[in-house]
Amino acid sequence: MTDLLIVGAGPAGMSAAIEAVKYGIHPIVVDNRPEPGGNIYAFLGSNKRKHPERIKIFGPDYAKGGALIDAFLTSVEEGRITYHSSARLWRIDPDGGYAFDGPDGSRAGKAEQIILATGAQERPMPLPGWTLPGVMGVGAAQILMKSGGELPAGDIVIVGAGPLPLLLADQLAKAGRPVKAMIEPAGASRLLNAAPHILQAAAAPKTALKGTLLLAKRILRRTSVWRNAKNIEIVGADTAAGVRFMRGKTAELDAACVLIHDGIIPNLNPLRAAGLELEYSEQQKTWHVQSSDVIHVAGDGAGILGVDAAIISGRTAAKRVCRADPVNSDEKAYKKQRSFRQFIDATYPPVQTAGKAKSDTVLCRCEMIRAGAVEAAIDTLGADPNAIKRALRIGMGPCQGRLCNHSLADYSGTKLNCSAKEVGLPRARNPVLPVSFETLAELEE
Ligand SMILES: Cc1cc2nc3c(=O)[nH]c(=O)nc-3n(C[C@H](O)[C@H](O)[C@H](O)COP(=O)(O)OP(=O)(O)OC[C@H]3O[C@@H](n4cnc5c(N)ncnc54)[C@H](O)[C@@H]3O)c2cc1C
């Protein structure tokens, strides 16, 4: 029996592990990346050692993660934390059962307590042409830059709005590859929606100031910004060649690389396989998850609140596991981050392009299921997402519905004139990630 298993070595998972050590617990930490850091601090350790020039590109907020990573790795070296890098949790049961595979082989067991700090992912943004080579998520492009220094080739256009596109545009400019244009599906009217929340921006003044600076830098760089763009499609025969959209009349911009973004959502698959209770957040248009007595959720997995909140919630989850009282200052700081997030969510509400997908737009990339096929299935089977999944194999490919479950709910909601919340998600099952027969055989032995 393992006392404490922590899944994810991002800010939340690392801070949970460090806190647990303080209470005399020796946690096991599993993360599918080769080094700790999660998304925001991805590959910070190796970049510091081998590519210090990249630290300048990603800025002081990236460099800041060094202290947390060092503290985590020091505890690993001292034998207080067991850390399995490049190890993927592929099974999780509500009673604490788990299995993961990695370079040291496969392991299965049962943990008394589990902290799932499995973070976030980008919300899928199905658009005509989004499966063409040359199109990828804004976050995916950033991870490629952080992991291998890869920079997109040719003209770059970003489709979408939010803090991450603004940040990436700045980082690309610093790397010598400024984006040619940013196309935003929402109009300036979204600022009116955000107006009632303006005071909440003051809850995190430094973050608000950083956002304002990024906007100012975009103006100084004279990046062309197209707001209120409708009917967006990515054009190209075998690879992305440009973006076409309506703004009164049809406009088209050439681009070899199109980066798409519709905000981030919790990485729901492991949380759902763990049987945790879901709650739909109208504010973030996604599902949030409640911890159970055995499985605690920390960081972005519990709802998107950003890195500072992730660190606090990791620490708080460890305290809960160790039956220690939460700290007042942590509770206050967490509340502030939550308040600030309401401002961000109101400023950049998700566009949910899946809801308006045209019939030939692909919703499930793994199985190449188009919106038209889903519409036909809804006509015969109704709104039941499990029946649609069984009929079409939507969500049964290698990503196990990581991307298309959300799109299926958004699309069905629009077709049935109800919300994604009412449609719900298809049942989540183990394995959370594809698993080889070799892995299963190893466990049998
Ligand atoms: C692609 C992307 C890029 C981002 N970049 C920035 C940025 O530059 N600046 C910023 O302020 N915010 C950024 N964010 C938001 C940022 O992720 C959060 O603010 C913060 O990092 C959340 O921390 P976390 O510990 O909850 O999760 P994460 O940092 O996401 O860490 C979760 C970890 O769990 C691992 N994991 C997930 N599933 C499994 C599994 N089944 N088995 C094993 N390991 C698993 C992941 O690989 C990851 O290492 C980004 C988000 C995304 C999705």
Ligand as a Chemical Component Dictionary entry (heavy atoms), coordinates in Angstrom:
data_LIG
# 
_chem_comp.id                   LIG 
_chem_comp.type                 NON-POLYMER 
_chem_comp.pdbx_formal_charge   0 
_chem_comp.three_letter_code    LIG 
# 
loop_
_chem_comp_atom.comp_id 
_chem_comp_atom.atom_id 
_chem_comp_atom.alt_atom_id 
_chem_comp_atom.type_symbol 
_chem_comp_atom.charge 
_chem_comp_atom.model_Cartn_x 
_chem_comp_atom.model_Cartn_y 
_chem_comp_atom.model_Cartn_z 
_chem_comp_atom.pdbx_ordinal 
LIG C1  C1  C 0 -0.084 24.058 -22.945 1  
LIG C2  C2  C 0 -0.154 25.039 -21.801 2  
LIG C3  C3  C 0 0.796  26.029 -21.658 3  
LIG C4  C4  C 0 0.738  26.933 -20.590 4  
LIG N1  N1  N 0 1.679  27.921 -20.496 5  
LIG C5  C5  C 0 1.564  28.844 -19.498 6  
LIG C6  C6  C 0 2.495  29.917 -19.398 7  
LIG O1  O1  O 0 3.425  30.040 -20.186 8  
LIG N2  N2  N 0 2.322  30.829 -18.394 9  
LIG C7  C7  C 0 1.294  30.707 -17.489 10 
LIG O2  O2  O 0 1.170  31.547 -16.588 11 
LIG N3  N3  N 0 0.426  29.677 -17.545 12 
LIG C8  C8  C 0 0.531  28.758 -18.533 13 
LIG N4  N4  N 0 -0.374 27.751 -18.614 14 
LIG C9  C9  C 0 -1.340 27.598 -17.513 15 
LIG C10 C10 C 0 -0.582 26.773 -16.453 16 
LIG O3  O3  O 0 -0.601 25.425 -16.889 17 
LIG C11 C11 C 0 -1.131 26.778 -15.080 18 
LIG O4  O4  O 0 -1.273 28.057 -14.604 19 
LIG C12 C12 C 0 -0.269 25.980 -14.085 20 
LIG O5  O5  O 0 0.878  25.448 -14.674 21 
LIG C13 C13 C 0 -1.081 24.842 -13.564 22 
LIG O6  O6  O 0 -0.267 24.019 -12.779 23 
LIG P1  P1  P 0 -0.703 22.527 -12.462 24 
LIG O7  O7  O 0 0.340  21.959 -11.578 25 
LIG O8  O8  O 0 -2.106 22.499 -12.012 26 
LIG O9  O9  O 0 -0.710 21.757 -13.859 27 
LIG P2  P2  P 0 0.360  21.547 -14.990 28 
LIG O10 O10 O 0 1.405  22.562 -14.974 29 
LIG O11 O11 O 0 -0.438 21.378 -16.227 30 
LIG O12 O12 O 0 1.030  20.138 -14.605 31 
LIG C14 C14 C 0 0.353  18.911 -14.732 32 
LIG C15 C15 C 0 1.370  17.814 -14.960 33 
LIG O13 O13 O 0 0.697  16.550 -14.910 34 
LIG C16 C16 C 0 1.200  15.740 -15.938 35 
LIG N5  N5  N 0 0.183  14.723 -16.261 36 
LIG C17 C17 C 0 -1.058 14.917 -16.745 37 
LIG N6  N6  N 0 -1.684 13.724 -16.916 38 
LIG C18 C18 C 0 -0.815 12.771 -16.532 39 
LIG C19 C19 C 0 -0.870 11.345 -16.504 40 
LIG N7  N7  N 0 -1.966 10.658 -16.878 41 
LIG N8  N8  N 0 0.220  10.665 -16.076 42 
LIG C20 C20 C 0 1.332  11.329 -15.677 43 
LIG N9  N9  N 0 1.443  12.683 -15.691 44 
LIG C21 C21 C 0 0.381  13.395 -16.110 45 
LIG C22 C22 C 0 1.474  16.720 -17.063 46 
LIG O14 O14 O 0 2.394  16.215 -18.015 47 
LIG C23 C23 C 0 2.052  17.903 -16.312 48 
LIG O15 O15 O 0 3.442  17.800 -16.181 49 
LIG C24 C24 C 0 -0.324 26.830 -19.662 50 
LIG C25 C25 C 0 -1.285 25.821 -19.807 51 
LIG C26 C26 C 0 -1.208 24.930 -20.852 52 
LIG C27 C27 C 0 -2.271 23.857 -20.986 53 
# 
loop_
_chem_comp_bond.comp_id 
_chem_comp_bond.atom_id_1 
_chem_comp_bond.atom_id_2 
_chem_comp_bond.value_order 
_chem_comp_bond.pdbx_ordinal 
LIG C1  C2  SING 1  
LIG C2  C3  SING 2  
LIG C2  C26 DOUB 3  
LIG C3  C4  DOUB 4  
LIG C4  N1  SING 5  
LIG C4  C24 SING 6  
LIG N1  C5  DOUB 7  
LIG C5  C6  SING 8  
LIG C5  C8  SING 9  
LIG C6  O1  DOUB 10 
LIG C6  N2  SING 11 
LIG N2  C7  SING 12 
LIG C7  O2  DOUB 13 
LIG C7  N3  SING 14 
LIG N3  C8  DOUB 15 
LIG C8  N4  SING 16 
LIG N4  C9  SING 17 
LIG N4  C24 SING 18 
LIG C9  C10 SING 19 
LIG C10 O3  SING 20 
LIG C10 C11 SING 21 
LIG C11 O4  SING 22 
LIG C11 C12 SING 23 
LIG C12 O5  SING 24 
LIG C12 C13 SING 25 
LIG C13 O6  SING 26 
LIG O6  P1  SING 27 
LIG P1  O7  DOUB 28 
LIG P1  O8  SING 29 
LIG P1  O9  SING 30 
LIG O9  P2  SING 31 
LIG P2  O10 DOUB 32 
LIG P2  O11 SING 33 
LIG P2  O12 SING 34 
LIG O12 C14 SING 35 
LIG C14 C15 SING 36 
LIG C15 O13 SING 37 
LIG C15 C23 SING 38 
LIG O13 C16 SING 39 
LIG C16 N5  SING 40 
LIG C16 C22 SING 41 
LIG N5  C17 SING 42 
LIG N5  C21 SING 43 
LIG C17 N6  DOUB 44 
LIG N6  C18 SING 45 
LIG C18 C19 SING 46 
LIG C18 C21 DOUB 47 
LIG C19 N7  SING 48 
LIG C19 N8  DOUB 49 
LIG N8  C20 SING 50 
LIG C20 N9  DOUB 51 
LIG N9  C21 SING 52 
LIG C22 O14 SING 53 
LIG C22 C23 SING 54 
LIG C23 O15 SING 55 
LIG C24 C25 DOUB 56 
LIG C25 C26 SING 57 
LIG C26 C27 SING 58 
# 
